[in-house]
Amino acid sequence: MPDYIIIIYLICIALIVICEVRKRRKKGAVIVTCLHILNYDLVYSFIWLVLSLGMFSLFLDDFFDYYSFFVPKYLNKWYYMFSYEYIVEIENQLLQNENKMWFELCKIAFYKSELQNLYISMLWITSFGMFFYRGIQKSEVCTNGIWLRMHMYKWERIKAYKWITDSNKQNQKGHIRSYKLVLYIMNGKIDKKLLNQDTNEKVIKVKSIDKDIVDRILEEKNIIMKS
């Protein structure tokens, strides 16, 4: 993997962060912060974490052996070992040598494969970070709509809603501590064709003390309540 791929990779991460900041600015003031719900993003993040750590361990197992091979004979700085371009340059120099150094060439070929494992683990650890960040986000009822897992659903996209009593969340006196709010979000043109349905259900969890506030906001926005 050439070094410029890493630069593109870092630029993509920066663009994702910038887009996230811009989306957050559009949500307006936060009126109600909802409770956290365990979601599949956290499951996905755990899978990506296991994969990335496994791939990184493959690289780390033989790293010190490769270090003694490259430094200082071929590289005068240890961090040059992470540059694919430097490794390829060493390989080309050995190939141009009249006395083919097959052991060294095989060593470099194996290290190039290990280096690619490192790059892949970097991509996977980024996926872990993205899914984990999404998974721990709390939904928010804002002035411009509902913020749900890094997406802003404006009021005009919410067609209807209904409340579900969260019977498992009761205190010792039997009082309900939270409610589940099911939102029926209108799909875009592409989602309508792919899913073959006009709306998609999203669920958030609201504290019992905030239920009336959220209910009033939804009524003010003329959103239909389903029974």
C-alpha positions in Angstrom: 0.0 0.0 0.0 1.7 3.2 -1.1 2.2 6.0 1.4 -0.2 8.3 -0.4 -3.1 5.9 0.5 -2.4 6.8 4.1 -2.7 10.5 3.3 -6.0 9.9 1.5 -7.1 7.8 4.5 -6.4 10.7 6.9 -8.1 13.2 4.6 -11.3 11.0 4.6 -11.3 10.9 8.4 -11.0 14.6 8.5 -13.9 15.0 6.1 -16.0 12.7 8.2 -15.3 14.8 11.3 -16.1 18.0 9.4 -19.4 16.7 8.1 -20.3 15.5 11.6 -19.6 18.9 13.1 -21.7 20.6 10.4 -24.6 18.2 10.9 -24.6 18.9 14.7 -24.8 22.6 14.1 -28.0 22.1 12.2 -29.9 20.4 15.0 -30.5 23.6 17.0 -30.9 23.8 20.7 -31.3 20.5 22.7 -34.7 20.4 24.5 -34.6 16.8 25.8 -31.8 14.3 26.1 -33.1 10.8 25.8 -31.8 7.6 27.5 -29.3 5.3 25.9 -30.5 2.2 24.0 -28.3 -0.7 23.3 -28.0 -1.0 19.6 -26.3 -3.0 16.8 -23.6 -0.2 16.3 -22.0 -1.3 19.6 -22.1 -4.9 18.5 -20.5 -4.0 15.2 -17.8 -1.9 17.0 -16.9 -4.9 19.1 -16.5 -7.0 16.0 -14.3 -4.4 14.3 -12.2 -4.1 17.5 -11.6 -7.9 17.7 -10.6 -8.0 14.0 -8.3 -5.0 14.2 -6.6 -6.3 17.3 -6.1 -9.7 15.8 -4.6 -8.2 12.6 -2.4 -5.9 14.7 -1.2 -8.8 16.8 -0.1 -10.6 13.6 2.1 -7.6 12.7 3.4 -7.2 16.3 4.5 -10.8 16.7 7.4 -10.5 14.2 8.0 -6.8 14.4 11.1 -6.9 16.5 12.6 -9.6 14.4 12.1 -7.4 11.3 13.5 -4.4 13.3 16.8 -6.1 13.8 16.8 -7.0 10.1 16.2 -3.4 8.8 17.8 -1.2 11.4 20.5 0.1 11.0 21.6 -2.0 8.0 19.0 -0.7 5.6 17.2 2.0 7.5 18.7 4.6 9.9 15.4 5.4 11.5 13.0 2.8 13.0 9.8 4.7 11.9 10.9 4.3 8.3 9.8 0.7 8.7 6.2 1.9 8.5 6.8 3.5 5.0 5.8 1.1 2.2 7.8 3.2 -0.2 11.0 2.8 1.7 10.6 -0.9 1.9 9.9 -1.2 -1.9 13.0 1.0 -2.5 15.2 -1.4 -0.5 13.7 -4.4 -2.4 14.5 -2.7 -5.8 18.1 -2.1 -4.7 18.5 -5.8 -3.8 17.0 -6.9 -7.1 19.5 -4.8 -9.0 22.4 -6.4 -7.2 24.2 -8.9 -9.3 24.4 -11.3 -6.4 20.8 -12.0 -5.7 20.2 -11.9 -1.9 17.3 -14.3 -1.9 17.1 -14.5 1.9 16.8 -10.8 2.2 14.3 -10.5 -0.6 12.1 -13.2 0.9 12.3 -11.4 4.3 11.2 -8.1 2.6 8.4 -9.8 0.8 7.1 -11.3 4.0 7.4 -7.9 5.7 5.5 -6.2 3.0 2.6 -8.6 3.7 2.9 -7.8 7.4 2.9 -4.1 6.7 -0.3 -4.5 4.7 -1.8 -6.2 7.7 -1.0 -3.2 9.8 -2.7 -0.8 7.3 -5.8 -3.0 7.3 -5.9 -3.0 11.1 -5.7 0.8 10.9 -8.8 0.8 8.7 -10.6 -1.6 11.0 -9.8 0.3 14.1 -11.2 3.4 12.4 -14.4 1.4 11.7 -14.5 0.4 15.4 -14.2 4.1 16.4 -17.0 5.2 14.1 -19.4 2.5 15.1 -18.6 2.8 18.8 -19.1 6.6 18.7 -22.4 6.1 17.0 -23.4 3.4 19.5 -22.8 5.5 22.6 -24.7 8.6 21.2 -27.8 9.6 23.1 -30.8 10.7 21.1 -31.9 14.3 21.5 -35.1 16.2 20.9 -34.0 19.5 19.4 -35.7 22.6 18.1 -35.1 21.5 14.5 -35.9 17.8 14.8 -34.7 14.7 16.5 -31.0 13.8 16.6 -30.7 10.0 16.4 -27.4 8.1 16.1 -25.6 10.8 14.1 -28.6 11.6 11.9 -30.8 14.6 12.0 -34.5 13.9 11.3 -36.3 17.1 10.7 -39.9 17.4 11.9 -41.3 17.3 8.3 -39.8 13.8 7.9 -41.6 12.4 11.0 -45.0 11.2 9.8 -46.3 9.7 13.0 -45.3 8.4 16.5 -46.6 6.2 19.3 -45.7 5.6 22.9 -44.8 2.2 24.3 -44.7 1.7 28.1 -41.3 0.4 29.1 -42.6 -2.1 31.7 -39.1 -3.4 32.5 -38.1 0.1 33.7 -40.1 0.5 36.9 -38.9 1.7 40.3 -39.6 0.0 43.6 -42.9 1.8 43.9 -44.0 0.5 40.5 -43.8 3.9 38.8 -42.6 3.8 35.2 -39.2 5.4 34.8 -39.1 5.5 31.0 -41.1 5.2 27.8 -40.2 4.0 24.3 -41.1 6.5 21.6 -41.5 4.9 18.1 -41.0 7.3 15.3 -42.3 6.7 11.8 -39.7 8.4 9.5 -40.6 9.0 5.9 -38.1 7.3 3.6 -36.4 9.1 0.7 -36.8 8.0 -2.9 -34.0 5.5 -2.8 -35.0 4.0 0.5 -38.6 3.7 -0.8 -37.4 1.6 -3.8 -35.0 -0.5 -1.8 -37.2 -1.2 1.2 -40.5 -1.0 -0.7 -42.1 1.0 2.2 -43.0 4.6 2.8 -41.8 4.8 6.4 -39.1 3.4 8.6 -39.4 2.9 12.4 -36.9 4.4 14.8 -37.1 4.0 18.5 -35.8 6.3 21.3 -36.2 6.0 25.0 -37.6 9.0 27.0 -37.6 9.5 30.7 -41.1 9.6 32.3 -40.5 13.1 33.5 -39.8 14.2 29.9 -42.7 12.4 28.2 -45.2 15.3 28.5 -42.6 17.8 27.1 -41.8 15.6 24.1 -45.6 14.9 23.6 -46.3 18.6 23.5 -43.6 19.3 21.0 -44.8 16.5 18.7 -48.4 17.8 18.9 -47.2 21.4 18.1 -45.5 20.0 15.0 -48.8 18.4 13.9 -47.3 14.9 13.9 -49.9 12.2 14.1 -50.0 10.0 17.3 -50.8 6.3 16.7 -52.7 4.4 19.3 
